[in-house]
Amino acid sequence: MHGTSHHIGLDTHDYGILTEPMQENMIFTVEPGIYIPEEGFGIRLEDDLVIQKSGEPFNLMRNIPIEADEIEALMNQ
């Protein structure tokens, strides 16, 4: 089992108290995953988000392809 999020800071897995409110300039991962133990397989997709003063969080991973067809096109260049 893998958690769905963690803080990012000076260390990749910085310790943070997840029950405290998010504040401007904090960075968190969002990493949903699926694991199929019977198949010995698992995958998760990670976005890293910066909390903004207002509006939606800024996605640091927004330009990284994650869809299969995007990755295949990139690999075929």
N, C-alpha and C positions, 0 to 999 in steps of 0.2 A: 504494500500500500504506500502511496506517495501523497504528501500534502498538496494542496492546491495553490499555495502561495508562501512566500517568505520575503523578508526585507532584503535589500541589496545596499551595500555601503562600501566601506573600505575592504571588506571581505565578501566573497560571493554569497555566503550564507550568513549574513550579519544577524545577530540576535536582536530581536525587537519584540515588544509586547503587543501581540495582535489584538488585544482587547482595548488598547488605547486608540483614540481617534487618529486618523491619518492627517498629516500636516503637509503643507506646501513643501515641495522639493524632496519629499520622501520618495524612494523608489522601491517598488514591489514587483515580484514576478507574478504572473498569472499562468499557471501551467497545468491545464487539465490533461489527464492521461487515461489510458485504458490498458489494463493488464490482463492477459489471458494465461493463467498459470498452466493449464492443460496443454497449451501450445508452446509454452516457454517463450512467450512473446509479450512485449509491452512497448508502448510508444507514448510520448507526451510532447505537446507543442508548447513552447514558452514564449510569452510576450513579457517585456520589461516596461513597466509604466511609471512615469514620473507624475506625482500628484501636483496639480496646478492650483494656483490661488483661486481660480474660478474656472468653470467649464470642465470638460472631460479630461481625464489624464492623458498625457502625451506618451504615445507608444514608441519607444526607442527601436522596436523591431519592425516598424510599419513597412519598411521597404524590403524585407527579407521574404523571399517566396516560400510558401508552405504548402500550397496546393500541388498535387502530384503532377498535373499538366504544366505548371509553372517550372517546377524543378526539372522535369524531363526536357522542356524547351531550353532551359539554361544549360543542361548537361550536353545537349546536342549542338551547341554553338561551336 
